[in-house]
Amino acid sequence: MSHDDEAEPEGGPLRVVLADDHPIWREAVERDLVAAGFLVVGAAGDGDKAVRVVTATRPDVLVCDLQMPGRSGVEVTLAVAGLTRVLVLSASGEQADVLEAVKAGASGYLLKSASADELVEAVRRTAAGDAVFTPGLAGLVLGEYRRTAAEDDAPRLTARETEVLRLVAKGLTARQVAERLTLSHRTVENHVQNTLSKLQLHNRAQLVRYAVQKGLAD
């Protein structure tokens, strides 16, 4: 099957807008996509124009750089996420850039070192609704979502439990915590035991380690 046959779903070729402030690079990408049977319906060299072109043409996919004059690629993604699917094509593989783009609504993230075939396949899959990432970046994004989900599922401590935990992590005994917070020794012990139970920890050493990891012991 030829590229042309693969690229054309029912209703005609996939419609693409390109946004990148380097005209030579943009033209090279356009040649690759056109050769694969896509229809490039617009191009932009800055973020503000990218939003205008996408709004006017409603393409299937916006292929967008991150660093552009005017609005950044992330800002463009936020603005057009409801109008089209966005595939970021960037020279940066930095974790912060990838995660920021995905959180803004990008469907995929491809490095500019990708081959023409990889780019064509990424655009096709983005249009189909797949999440597409340069190998190595997918694991990074998945790991971040797992971490975020784990934090969302973390047990909720009360304000008082957190306050007691912070003081215990600083090395205060239960009696010293009680004096500091004007509580009974028994009440402090109850808060410590409740916190251990909620966090599924077994002793104060683990409790202190947890507090340090969460930044409560500074």
Buried (B, 14 or more C-beta within 10 A) or exposed (E): EEBEEEBBEEEEBBBBBBBBBBEEBBEEBBEBBEEBBBBBBBBBBBBBBBBBBBEEBEBBBBBBBBBBEBBBBBBBBBBBBEBBBBBBBBBBBEEEBBBBBBBBBBBBBBBBEBEBEBBBBBBBBBBBEBBBBBEEBBEBBEEBEEEEEEEEEEEEBEEBBBBBBBBBBBEBEBEBBBEBBEBEBEBBBBBBEBBBEBBEBEEBEEBBBBBEEBEBBE
